[in-house]
């Protein structure tokens, strides 16, 4: 079993996958060397572990599509020579019936760059691109006009939007439209329809102090508002946009995507509720606070109330949340546990430091996130959010005021 750990901003340790590619430089097609290289590559592919996302628990088939969006009102915040902000967005939604083709998890190039970023050489470069998903490409959307609540998802820094696919599929299977944003130049690979692949410019910035992280959160909030403008405005780029209910929109994010959820709620009143999944926060809410519901869900090693800088960032936001709010800790979790990566790393035999299995952690994340949106976008009672449950001993309910968790 290969273990490769690096420190993430949230203060935990996260295992990241790596690249094992066989390079056959200078080989001529048809030569014995070329045949041997081809055989070696085929053997490597055959030996690669099969990766897959857990099936969603909702009753509806899931469709998905990708959108290319261009905001000509502002230059790119990280590459000023690019005069318009370009974004890729994935949509998941309830479908009328399963389609013919399951959606790819990511492109082969994106898989290569993400694995290479981790530095592990145990897997074929395209391993993640072959991950089995549960959604069908361009399946026909189901629903009445304005019947679907919309949830926006934002991934962690350096991570693509695909890390939240299983969460998106879960929500869509329960009747939500979901839009996950690739924040260009903030992750290791964004693939555009014209074949371009942008890489992580922000990863190369050395001085990542609080002001820089706050800028990142504000930039993501601007991305979110632009995507909402396009999906809910006239001439929406998605044929199913008429199904979205513009009065029921919320957001969730992982790591800095969770921090960006706080910034987005502060900036855009269309967001009725938000979730931060294991993300430290630099943005502060206005002094008057907000009554919009908010959920913090993170790992105890980092977010025990009253200890550590990341916990202090949650406490600062917590004090200005004047409505429904929860602070939940998932015992035994690692930073990757709230995303697909915890599941996928378990499947390929890579450790991420989590004591709880990836599938269990992701299942609990999906359950609490769905319950939160059911409650605050649909007005449905969800007792799971009210108090600790003997059926879910891993999740602890915390009171920062008393500095207790139970």
HUSUL-V40815 format. One record per pair of residues at least 4 apart in sequence whose C-alpha atoms are under 8 Angstrom apart, sorted by the first residue. I is the first residue (numbers start at 1). J is the second residue. Records with the same first field share a line. If there is no record, write none. Layout:
BEGIN
I = J / J
END
This chain:
BEGIN
1 = 349 / 350 / 351
2 = 120 / 122 / 349 / 350 / 351
3 = 15 / 350 / 351 / 352
4 = 15 / 16 / 17 / 118 / 119 / 120 / 350 / 351 / 352
5 = 13 / 14 / 15 / 16 / 352
6 = 13 / 14 / 15 / 16
7 = 11 / 12 / 13 / 14
8 = 12 / 13 / 14
9 = 280
10 = 255 / 278 / 279 / 280 / 302 / 310 / 335
11 = 302 / 310
12 = 301 / 302 / 334 / 335
13 = 334 / 335 / 352 / 353
14 = 334 / 335 / 336 / 352 / 353
15 = 118 / 336 / 345 / 350 / 351 / 352 / 353
16 = 115 / 118 / 119 / 120 / 345 / 352
17 = 114 / 115 / 116 / 117 / 118 / 119 / 120 / 345 / 350
18 = 114 / 115 / 116 / 117 / 118 / 119 / 120 / 121 / 122 / 123
19 = 112 / 115 / 116 / 118 / 119 / 120 / 121 / 122 / 123 / 124 / 125
20 = 120 / 121 / 122 / 123 / 124 / 125
21 = 121 / 123 / 124 / 125
22 = 37 / 40 / 41
24 = 34 / 37
27 = 31 / 33 / 34
28 = 33 / 34
29 = 34 / 35
30 = 34 / 35
31 = 35
32 = 36
33 = 37
34 = 38
35 = 39
36 = 40
37 = 41
38 = 42
39 = 43
40 = 44
41 = 45
42 = 46
43 = 47
44 = 48 / 124
45 = 124
48 = 123 / 124 / 127
49 = 347 / 348
50 = 130 / 131 / 347 / 348
51 = 127 / 128 / 130 / 131 / 132 / 344 / 347 / 348
52 = 131 / 132 / 133 / 344
53 = 131 / 132 / 133 / 134 / 166 / 340 / 343 / 344
54 = 134 / 166 / 359
55 = 134 / 166 / 170
56 = 134 / 166 / 169 / 170 / 173
57 = 170 / 173 / 174
58 = 170 / 171 / 172 / 173 / 174
59 = 173 / 174
60 = 94 / 95 / 96 / 172 / 173 / 174 / 175
61 = 94 / 95 / 96 / 97 / 98 / 135 / 173
62 = 92 / 93 / 94 / 95 / 98 / 134 / 135 / 136 / 139 / 169 / 172 / 173
63 = 92 / 93 / 94 / 95 / 98 / 99 / 135 / 136 / 137 / 138 / 139 / 140 / 141
64 = 90 / 91 / 92 / 93 / 103 / 135 / 136 / 137 / 138 / 139
65 = 90 / 91 / 92 / 137 / 138
66 = 88 / 89 / 90 / 91
67 = 88 / 89 / 90 / 91 / 237 / 238
68 = 86 / 87 / 88 / 89 / 192 / 193
69 = 86 / 87 / 88 / 89 / 227
70 = 84 / 85 / 86 / 87
71 = 84 / 85 / 86 / 226
72 = 83 / 84 / 85
73 = 84
74 = 83 / 84 / 85
75 = 79 / 80 / 81 / 82 / 83 / 84 / 85
76 = 80 / 81 / 82 / 83 / 84 / 85 / 86
77 = 85 / 219
78 = 185 / 201 / 202
79 = 201
86 = 184
87 = 181 / 182 / 183 / 184
88 = 181 / 182 / 183 / 184 / 190 / 191 / 192
89 = 161 / 179 / 180 / 181 / 182
90 = 161 / 178 / 179 / 180 / 181
91 = 177 / 178 / 179 / 180
92 = 135 / 168 / 169 / 172 / 177 / 178 / 179
93 = 141 / 142 / 169 / 172 / 173 / 175 / 176 / 177 / 178
94 = 141 / 142 / 143 / 172 / 173 / 174 / 175 / 176 / 177
95 = 139 / 140 / 141 / 142
96 = 139 / 140 / 141 / 142
97 = 139 / 140
98 = 135 / 136 / 139
99 = 136 / 137 / 138 / 139
100 = 136 / 137
101 = 136 / 137
102 = 132 / 133 / 134 / 135 / 136 / 137
103 = 133 / 134 / 135 / 136 / 137
104 = 129 / 130 / 131 / 132 / 133
105 = 128 / 129 / 130 / 131 / 132 / 133 / 162 / 165
106 = 110 / 111 / 128 / 129 / 130 / 162
107 = 111 / 129 / 191
108 = 112 / 125 / 126 / 127 / 128 / 129
109 = 113 / 126 / 189
110 = 114 / 129 / 188 / 189 / 190 / 191
111 = 115 / 125 / 126 / 127 / 128 / 129
112 = 116 / 125 / 126
113 = 117 / 188 / 189
114 = 118 / 159 / 188 / 189
115 = 119 / 120 / 125
116 = 120 / 121 / 125
117 = 188
123 = 127
126 = 130
127 = 131
133 = 166
134 = 169
135 = 169
141 = 240
143 = 147 / 148 / 243
144 = 148 / 243
145 = 242 / 243 / 244 / 245
146 = 242 / 243 / 244 / 245 / 246
147 = 243 / 244 / 245
148 = 175 / 176 / 177 / 243 / 244 / 245
149 = 175 / 176 / 177 / 244 / 245 / 246 / 248 / 249 / 377
150 = 176 / 177 / 178 / 179 / 244 / 245 / 246 / 248 / 249 / 250
151 = 176 / 177 / 178 / 179 / 249 / 250 / 251 / 252
152 = 178 / 179 / 180 / 181 / 224 / 249 / 250 / 251 / 252
153 = 161 / 164 / 178 / 179 / 180 / 181 / 251 / 252 / 253 / 257
154 = 161 / 180 / 181 / 182 / 252 / 253 / 254 / 257 / 258 / 260 / 261
155 = 159 / 160 / 161 / 163 / 164 / 180 / 181 / 182 / 253 / 254 / 255 / 256 / 257 / 258
156 = 160 / 253 / 254 / 255 / 256 / 257 / 258
157 = 186 / 187 / 255 / 256 / 257
158 = 186 / 187 / 188 / 200 / 203
159 = 163 / 186 / 187 / 188
160 = 182 / 187 / 188 / 189 / 190
161 = 165 / 180 / 181 / 182
162 = 180
163 = 339 / 340 / 341
164 = 168 / 180 / 339 / 340
165 = 169 / 340
166 = 170 / 339 / 340
167 = 171 / 339 / 366
168 = 172 / 178 / 180
169 = 173
170 = 174 / 366 / 370
171 = 175 / 176 / 177 / 178 / 366 / 370
172 = 176 / 177 / 178
177 = 244
181 = 224
182 = 187 / 190
183 = 187 / 220 / 223
184 = 190 / 198 / 199 / 200
185 = 189 / 190 / 198 / 199 / 200 / 201 / 202
186 = 199 / 200 / 201 / 202 / 203
187 = 199 / 200 / 201 / 202 / 203
188 = 198 / 199 / 200
189 = 197 / 198 / 199 / 200
190 = 197 / 198 / 199
191 = 195 / 196 / 197 / 198
192 = 196 / 197
200 = 204
201 = 205
207 = 212
208 = 212 / 213
209 = 213
210 = 214 / 282
211 = 215 / 282
212 = 216
213 = 217 / 282
214 = 218 / 282 / 283
215 = 219
216 = 220 / 260
217 = 221 / 256 / 257 / 259 / 260 / 263 / 282 / 283
218 = 222 / 260 / 263 / 264 / 283
219 = 223
220 = 224 / 257 / 260 / 264
221 = 225 / 260 / 261 / 263 / 264 / 267
222 = 226 / 264
223 = 227
224 = 228 / 264
225 = 229 / 264 / 268
226 = 230
227 = 231
228 = 232 / 233
229 = 233
230 = 234 / 235 / 236 / 237
231 = 236 / 237 / 238 / 241
232 = 236 / 241 / 242 / 244 / 246
236 = 241
237 = 241
240 = 244
245 = 249
246 = 270
247 = 270
248 = 271 / 272 / 377
249 = 270 / 271 / 272 / 273 / 377
250 = 270 / 271 / 272 / 273 / 274 / 373 / 377
251 = 261 / 271 / 273 / 274 / 275
252 = 257 / 258 / 261 / 274 / 275 / 276 / 277
253 = 257 / 258 / 259 / 260 / 261 / 275 / 276 / 277
254 = 258 / 259 / 276 / 277 / 278 / 279 / 338 / 339
255 = 259 / 276 / 277 / 278 / 279 / 280 / 335
256 = 260 / 279 / 280 / 281
257 = 261 / 276 / 279
258 = 262 / 275 / 276 / 277 / 278 / 279 / 280 / 281
259 = 263 / 276 / 279 / 280 / 281 / 282 / 283
260 = 264 / 281
261 = 265 / 274 / 275 / 276
262 = 266 / 274 / 276 / 281 / 283 / 284 / 285
263 = 267 / 283 / 284 / 285
264 = 268 / 271
265 = 269 / 271 / 272 / 273 / 274
266 = 285 / 286
272 = 292 / 293 / 376 / 377
273 = 292 / 293 / 294 / 373 / 376 / 377
274 = 292 / 293 / 294 / 295
275 = 294 / 295 / 296 / 297 / 369
276 = 294 / 295 / 296 / 297
277 = 296 / 297 / 298 / 338
278 = 296 / 297 / 298 / 299 / 335 / 338
279 = 298 / 310
280 = 310 / 311 / 313 / 314
281 = 310 / 313 / 314
282 = 313
284 = 316 / 317
285 = 289 / 290 / 317 / 320
286 = 290 / 320
287 = 320
288 = 320
289 = 320 / 321 / 322
290 = 320 / 321 / 322 / 323
291 = 321 / 322 / 323 / 324
292 = 321 / 322 / 323 / 324
293 = 321 / 323 / 324 / 325 / 376
294 = 321 / 324 / 325 / 326
295 = 325 / 326 / 327 / 328 / 372
296 = 314 / 326 / 327 / 328
297 = 327 / 328 / 329 / 330
298 = 302 / 303 / 328 / 329 / 330 / 333 / 335
299 = 303 / 329 / 330 / 331 / 332 / 333 / 334 / 335
300 = 304 / 329 / 330 / 331 / 332 / 333
302 = 308 / 310 / 311
303 = 307 / 308 / 310 / 311 / 329
304 = 308 / 311
305 = 311 / 312 / 315 / 398 / 399 / 400 / 403 / 404
306 = 311 / 312 / 400 / 403
307 = 311 / 312
308 = 312
309 = 313
310 = 314
311 = 315
312 = 316
313 = 317
314 = 318
315 = 319 / 400
316 = 320
317 = 321
321 = 325
326 = 385 / 397 / 398
327 = 397 / 398 / 399
328 = 395 / 396 / 397 / 398
329 = 394 / 395 / 396 / 397 / 398
330 = 361 / 394 / 395 / 396
331 = 356 / 394 / 395 / 396
332 = 354 / 355 / 356 / 394
333 = 337 / 354 / 355 / 356 / 361
334 = 338 / 352 / 353 / 354 / 355
336 = 340 / 341 / 342 / 352
337 = 341 / 342 / 343 / 354 / 358 / 361 / 362
338 = 342 / 361 / 362 / 365
339 = 343 / 362
340 = 344 / 362
341 = 345
342 = 346 / 352 / 357 / 358 / 359 / 361 / 362
343 = 347 / 357 / 358 / 359 / 362
344 = 348 / 358
345 = 349 / 350 / 351 / 352 / 358
346 = 350 / 351 / 357 / 358
354 = 358
356 = 360 / 361
357 = 361
358 = 362
359 = 363
360 = 364
361 = 365
362 = 366
363 = 367
364 = 368
365 = 369
366 = 370
367 = 371
368 = 372 / 384 / 385
369 = 373
370 = 374
371 = 375 / 382 / 384 / 385
372 = 376 / 382 / 385
373 = 377 / 378
374 = 378 / 379 / 380 / 381 / 382
375 = 379 / 380 / 381 / 382
376 = 380
382 = 386
383 = 387
384 = 388 / 389
387 = 397
388 = 392 / 393 / 395 / 396 / 397 / 406
389 = 393
396 = 405 / 406
397 = 405 / 406
398 = 403 / 404 / 405 / 406
399 = 403 / 404 / 405
400 = 404
END
